[in-house]
């Protein structure tokens, strides 16, 4: 029996495939992260049982509880605000931390990772919308920090992440995503010519089509799969 969540997930994946084909991209170019914030175990397992493995959480305590009792082959993506005093709790438990929104946080993740002899995979969060409600530094600010980021031995920077403007204007949303793509290209030309960063985490339930068109490699979708959440 196909469950509602499995059906929703299939529809989202079909839509993603259609957008990829329209833009001359391959399915292997992108990963869908099911955002499971506030969702109970049974709903997550419904998605898991379709062979989906990438799930995203944005609260440390909720993530730790789910990570402790759900299947061990889930690839957990931490996508929410991460306070420096909680870094130690998530190191070694995440496949990828998307939301590194300051140099100080990157430095803390690196230091804790080195203590436990790990290298943590991270994305740098860039505020491409200039909205004060969005986390992450501006492109200009990150440019000033980038050479210091290169000195951090406990992290491996896989790419960039952003959250687009909260607007119905698709042109503005696409401009936000395009800005992230252009920043990645600039950084690769300057610092990563031999081993370029490849990951762009951008796009959520309401704007993932525009994100895919601009080159997203990770999209973060929750309500289109699980339905509206109750906090």
C-alpha positions as CSV (number, residue, x, y, z in Angstrom):
1,X,0.0,0.0,0.0
2,X,1.4,3.4,-1.0
3,X,1.1,5.9,1.8
4,X,0.3,9.6,1.4
5,X,3.9,10.6,2.3
6,X,5.3,8.1,-0.2
7,X,2.9,9.4,-2.9
8,X,3.9,13.0,-2.1
9,X,7.6,12.1,-2.2
10,X,7.1,10.4,-5.6
11,X,5.3,13.5,-7.0
12,X,8.1,15.8,-5.8
13,X,10.8,13.6,-7.3
14,X,8.9,13.4,-10.6
15,X,8.7,17.2,-10.6
16,X,12.4,17.5,-9.9
17,X,13.2,15.1,-12.7
18,X,11.0,17.1,-15.1
19,X,12.7,20.4,-14.1
20,X,16.2,18.8,-14.5
21,X,15.4,17.5,-18.0
22,X,14.0,20.9,-19.0
23,X,17.3,22.4,-17.9
24,X,19.6,19.8,-19.4
25,X,20.6,18.4,-16.1
26,X,20.9,14.8,-14.8
27,X,19.2,13.3,-11.8
28,X,22.7,12.5,-10.4
29,X,23.4,16.2,-10.2
30,X,21.0,16.8,-7.3
31,X,19.9,15.4,-3.9
32,X,16.6,15.9,-2.3
33,X,16.6,16.5,1.5
34,X,13.4,15.6,3.2
35,X,13.1,18.3,5.9
36,X,11.7,16.3,8.9
37,X,11.5,19.0,11.5
38,X,8.6,18.4,13.9
39,X,7.7,15.1,12.1
40,X,7.2,12.0,14.2
41,X,9.1,8.7,13.7
42,X,6.4,7.0,11.8
43,X,6.2,9.7,9.1
44,X,9.9,9.7,8.7
45,X,9.9,6.0,8.3
46,X,7.2,6.2,5.6
47,X,9.6,8.3,3.6
48,X,12.6,6.1,4.5
49,X,10.7,3.0,3.3
50,X,10.6,4.4,-0.2
51,X,14.5,4.0,-0.1
52,X,15.0,7.7,0.6
53,X,18.0,8.4,2.8
54,X,18.6,12.1,3.0
55,X,16.8,13.9,5.8
56,X,17.2,17.4,7.3
57,X,16.8,18.7,10.8
58,X,17.3,22.2,12.2
59,X,17.1,21.8,16.0
60,X,19.9,20.0,17.9
61,X,17.9,18.2,20.5
62,X,15.2,17.0,18.2
63,X,17.9,15.9,15.7
64,X,19.8,13.9,18.4
65,X,16.7,12.2,19.6
66,X,15.8,11.1,16.0
67,X,19.3,10.1,15.2
68,X,19.5,7.9,18.2
69,X,16.5,5.6,17.3
70,X,16.0,5.9,13.5
71,X,17.9,3.7,11.0
72,X,21.6,4.2,11.1
73,X,22.0,4.5,7.3
74,X,20.0,7.8,7.2
75,X,22.2,10.6,6.0
76,X,21.4,13.4,8.4
77,X,21.8,17.0,7.2
78,X,21.8,19.7,9.8
79,X,20.2,22.8,8.2
80,X,19.2,25.1,11.1
81,X,21.0,27.6,13.3
82,X,23.8,25.9,15.2
83,X,25.0,27.6,18.4
84,X,28.6,27.3,19.2
85,X,27.9,25.8,22.6
86,X,26.0,22.9,20.9
87,X,28.6,22.0,18.2
88,X,30.1,19.2,20.3
89,X,26.8,17.4,20.3
90,X,26.4,17.1,16.6
91,X,30.0,16.4,15.5
92,X,30.3,12.9,14.0
93,X,26.5,12.5,13.8
94,X,25.8,14.6,10.6
95,X,26.5,13.7,7.0
96,X,26.7,17.5,6.3
97,X,26.2,20.7,8.2
98,X,24.6,23.2,5.8
99,X,24.2,26.2,8.1
100,X,27.7,27.5,9.0
101,X,26.8,31.2,9.2
102,X,30.0,32.7,10.7
103,X,33.7,32.3,10.8
104,X,33.6,31.7,14.5
105,X,31.2,28.8,14.0
106,X,33.4,27.3,11.4
107,X,36.4,27.6,13.7
108,X,34.5,26.0,16.5
109,X,33.4,23.1,14.3
110,X,37.0,22.6,13.2
111,X,38.5,22.7,16.7
112,X,36.0,20.2,18.1
113,X,36.4,17.9,15.0
114,X,40.2,17.9,15.5
115,X,39.8,17.0,19.1
116,X,37.9,13.8,18.2
117,X,40.1,13.2,15.1
118,X,37.4,13.9,12.5
119,X,37.0,16.2,9.5
120,X,33.5,17.6,9.3
121,X,31.8,18.3,6.0
122,X,30.3,21.8,6.0
123,X,28.6,24.3,3.7
124,X,29.0,28.1,4.2
125,X,25.8,30.0,4.6
126,X,25.6,33.2,2.6
127,X,23.0,35.8,3.0
128,X,22.1,36.6,-0.6
129,X,18.9,38.4,0.1
130,X,20.3,41.1,2.4
131,X,17.4,40.4,4.7
132,X,18.3,40.9,8.4
133,X,16.0,37.9,9.3
134,X,18.2,35.5,7.3
135,X,21.4,34.0,8.9
136,X,24.7,34.0,7.1
137,X,27.2,36.7,6.2
138,X,27.1,38.6,3.0
139,X,29.3,37.7,0.1
140,X,31.6,40.7,0.8
141,X,32.0,39.6,4.5
142,X,32.8,36.0,3.6
143,X,35.4,37.2,1.1
144,X,37.3,38.9,3.9
145,X,37.2,35.6,6.0
146,X,37.9,33.1,3.2
147,X,41.7,32.8,3.6
148,X,41.2,32.1,7.3
149,X,38.7,29.4,6.5
150,X,41.3,27.7,4.3
151,X,43.5,27.3,7.5
152,X,40.8,25.3,9.4
153,X,42.1,21.7,9.3
154,X,39.0,20.1,11.0
155,X,36.5,21.0,8.3
156,X,36.1,20.3,4.6
157,X,34.1,23.0,2.8
158,X,31.9,21.4,0.2
159,X,30.2,24.5,-1.1
160,X,27.6,27.2,-0.2
161,X,24.1,27.4,1.2
162,X,21.4,30.2,1.1
163,X,17.8,30.9,1.8
164,X,16.1,33.1,-0.8
165,X,14.0,36.2,-0.1
166,X,10.6,35.6,1.3
167,X,8.7,37.0,-1.7
168,X,6.4,35.9,-4.5
169,X,8.6,37.7,-7.0
170,X,10.3,34.8,-8.8
171,X,12.8,37.2,-10.4
172,X,14.2,38.3,-7.0
173,X,14.3,34.6,-5.8
174,X,16.3,33.6,-8.9
175,X,18.6,36.5,-8.4
176,X,19.4,35.3,-4.9
177,X,20.2,31.8,-6.2
178,X,22.2,33.1,-9.1
179,X,24.3,35.2,-6.7
180,X,25.2,32.1,-4.8
181,X,26.2,30.2,-7.9
182,X,28.3,33.1,-9.1
183,X,30.0,33.4,-5.7
184,X,30.9,29.7,-5.8
185,X,32.4,30.1,-9.3
186,X,34.5,33.1,-8.1
187,X,35.8,31.2,-5.0
188,X,36.6,28.1,-7.2
189,X,38.6,30.3,-9.6
190,X,40.5,32.0,-6.8
191,X,41.1,29.2,-4.3
192,X,40.0,25.8,-5.6
193,X,41.1,25.4,-9.2
194,X,42.5,21.9,-8.7
195,X,39.6,20.6,-6.6
196,X,36.6,22.9,-7.0
197,X,33.7,23.0,-4.5
198,X,30.6,21.5,-6.1
199,X,27.7,21.9,-3.7
200,X,25.0,24.5,-3.7
201,X,22.3,24.0,-1.1
202,X,19.4,26.2,-2.1
203,X,15.7,25.9,-2.7
204,X,12.8,24.8,-0.5
205,X,9.2,23.8,-1.0
206,X,8.1,27.1,-2.6
207,X,11.1,27.9,-4.7
208,X,13.1,24.7,-5.5
209,X,12.2,25.0,-9.3
210,X,14.1,28.3,-9.5
211,X,16.9,26.8,-7.4
212,X,17.3,23.8,-9.8
213,X,17.3,26.2,-12.8
214,X,20.3,28.0,-11.2
215,X,22.3,24.9,-10.4
216,X,21.2,23.7,-6.9
217,X,22.8,20.4,-5.9
218,X,20.8,20.1,-2.7
219,X,17.2,21.2,-2.2
220,X,15.4,21.1,1.1
221,X,11.7,20.2,1.0
222,X,9.4,19.6,3.9
223,X,5.8,20.6,3.6
224,X,5.4,19.3,0.0
225,X,6.2,15.9,1.4
226,X,5.0,15.7,5.0
227,X,2.3,18.4,4.9
228,X,2.2,21.5,7.0
229,X,4.0,21.2,10.3
230,X,2.8,21.9,13.8
231,X,5.4,23.3,16.2
